[in-house]
Amino acid sequence: MYGGKNAYYDENGPLDMTVVVGHTPTIYINRNPAFVPVVTREAIFLATGSFIPKGHITCMDIRSGKIWQSR
């Protein structure tokens, strides 16, 4: 479960992993109207509002960290 801006936790404390998240547009996470992915140590948020005017479709190569986005 996402613990806000800090980390993902289980009953033993923080998990040593990065979680990839979609569905919730990043404009609702970081309040940035530019529809950019949000990448932290604990999570990668890739939902960049493809259904919203001026939103984008975003994908990422998890191994390299390279991100592509529609225009």
LINCOR-V668792 format. One record per residue. RES is the residue in one small letter. PSI is psi in whole degrees, -180 to 180 (NA if undefined). NEAR is the number of other ideal C-beta (glycine too) atoms within 10 Angstrom. D_LAST is the distance of its C-alpha to the last C-alpha in whole Angstrom. Layout:
RES|PSI|NEAR|D_LAST  RES|PSI|NEAR|D_LAST
//
This chain:
m|139|7|32  y|129|14|29  g|49|12|32  g|-139|5|29  k|0|11|28  n|-69|10|31  a|173|17|31  y|142|15|32  y|155|13|35  d|-167|8|38  e|-14|4|42  n|0|6|42  g|-159|8|40  p|143|12|36  l|146|14|35  d|74|8|34  m|165|9|31  t|132|13|27  v|134|14|25  v|126|11|22  v|140|14|21  g|-170|11|19  h|-50|7|19  t|114|12|19  p|139|17|16  t|-20|22|16  i|-22|19|16  y|-10|10|20  i|-48|15|21  n|4|13|20  r|28|7|20  n|116|11|17  p|0|10|14  a|-3|11|11  f|52|20|11  v|150|16|12  p|151|18|14  v|119|17|17  v|120|15|20  t|178|12|23  r|-34|7|26  e|-24|18|27  a|152|18|24  i|115|18|20  f|114|23|18  l|-5|19|15  a|107|22|14  t|36|23|11  g|42|19|12  s|-23|13|10  f|-1|8|13  i|141|12|13  p|133|5|11  k|6|9|8  g|174|17|8  h|160|20|6  i|132|15|8  t|141|20|10  c|161|12|13  m|137|16|15  d|107|9|18  i|-36|10|21  r|-44|6|23  s|-23|7|22  g|2|9|19  k|137|9|16  i|137|15|13  w|147|10|10  q|140|16|6  s|162|11|4  r|NA|4|0
//
